[in-house]
Amino acid sequence: MGGHDHVYEFVPTDEVWIDNDVSDAERAYVLIHELYERNYSGNWEDVRLQRLMGATMTGDADALKGFVDQCLSEYDVDGWKIPGMINPDDVNVFTTRRR
């Protein structure tokens, strides 16, 4: 019923969205509840920390760090280090193939 990111795809961090189905009599209580959750159990920093801790416990964090390391090892300031990739300085490969 409240305005959290599990209900809506996008909610700005400084706003609380409440469904239109909430009656006027309940609206104040729902707003207080959402603010309480945000400040004590579901604030933006805590949610990110919980996700990080969960990923660390399951091993997903290490897998993602490995993926980042793999991606970064394939590219540096001079361009791609693996064959078959096109560097910014050789985009003219498309025009030379047509001739």
Secondary structure as a PSIPRED ss2 file (coil, helix, strand):
# PSIPRED VFORMAT (PSIPRED V4.0)

   1 M C   1.000  0.000  0.000
   2 G C   1.000  0.000  0.000
   3 G C   1.000  0.000  0.000
   4 H C   1.000  0.000  0.000
   5 D C   1.000  0.000  0.000
   6 H C   1.000  0.000  0.000
   7 V C   1.000  0.000  0.000
   8 Y C   1.000  0.000  0.000
   9 E C   1.000  0.000  0.000
  10 F C   1.000  0.000  0.000
  11 V C   1.000  0.000  0.000
  12 P C   1.000  0.000  0.000
  13 T C   1.000  0.000  0.000
  14 D C   1.000  0.000  0.000
  15 E C   1.000  0.000  0.000
  16 V C   1.000  0.000  0.000
  17 W C   1.000  0.000  0.000
  18 I C   1.000  0.000  0.000
  19 D C   1.000  0.000  0.000
  20 N C   1.000  0.000  0.000
  21 D C   1.000  0.000  0.000
  22 V C   1.000  0.000  0.000
  23 S C   1.000  0.000  0.000
  24 D H   0.000  1.000  0.000
  25 A H   0.000  1.000  0.000
  26 E H   0.000  1.000  0.000
  27 R H   0.000  1.000  0.000
  28 A H   0.000  1.000  0.000
  29 Y H   0.000  1.000  0.000
  30 V H   0.000  1.000  0.000
  31 L H   0.000  1.000  0.000
  32 I H   0.000  1.000  0.000
  33 H H   0.000  1.000  0.000
  34 E H   0.000  1.000  0.000
  35 L H   0.000  1.000  0.000
  36 Y H   0.000  1.000  0.000
  37 E H   0.000  1.000  0.000
  38 R H   0.000  1.000  0.000
  39 N H   0.000  1.000  0.000
  40 Y H   0.000  1.000  0.000
  41 S H   0.000  1.000  0.000
  42 G C   1.000  0.000  0.000
  43 N C   1.000  0.000  0.000
  44 W H   0.000  1.000  0.000
  45 E H   0.000  1.000  0.000
  46 D H   0.000  1.000  0.000
  47 V H   0.000  1.000  0.000
  48 R H   0.000  1.000  0.000
  49 L H   0.000  1.000  0.000
  50 Q H   0.000  1.000  0.000
  51 R H   0.000  1.000  0.000
  52 L H   0.000  1.000  0.000
  53 M H   0.000  1.000  0.000
  54 G H   0.000  1.000  0.000
  55 A H   0.000  1.000  0.000
  56 T H   0.000  1.000  0.000
  57 M H   0.000  1.000  0.000
  58 T H   0.000  1.000  0.000
  59 G C   1.000  0.000  0.000
  60 D H   0.000  1.000  0.000
  61 A H   0.000  1.000  0.000
  62 D H   0.000  1.000  0.000
  63 A H   0.000  1.000  0.000
  64 L H   0.000  1.000  0.000
  65 K H   0.000  1.000  0.000
  66 G H   0.000  1.000  0.000
  67 F H   0.000  1.000  0.000
  68 V H   0.000  1.000  0.000
  69 D H   0.000  1.000  0.000
  70 Q H   0.000  1.000  0.000
  71 C H   0.000  1.000  0.000
  72 L H   0.000  1.000  0.000
  73 S H   0.000  1.000  0.000
  74 E C   1.000  0.000  0.000
  75 Y E   0.000  0.000  1.000
  76 D E   0.000  0.000  1.000
  77 V C   1.000  0.000  0.000
  78 D C   1.000  0.000  0.000
  79 G E   0.000  0.000  1.000
  80 W E   0.000  0.000  1.000
  81 K C   1.000  0.000  0.000
  82 I C   1.000  0.000  0.000
  83 P C   1.000  0.000  0.000
  84 G C   1.000  0.000  0.000
  85 M C   1.000  0.000  0.000
  86 I C   1.000  0.000  0.000
  87 N C   1.000  0.000  0.000
  88 P H   0.000  1.000  0.000
  89 D H   0.000  1.000  0.000
  90 D H   0.000  1.000  0.000
  91 V C   1.000  0.000  0.000
  92 N C   1.000  0.000  0.000
  93 V H   0.000  1.000  0.000
  94 F H   0.000  1.000  0.000
  95 T H   0.000  1.000  0.000
  96 T H   0.000  1.000  0.000
  97 R H   0.000  1.000  0.000
  98 R H   0.000  1.000  0.000
  99 R C   1.000  0.000  0.000
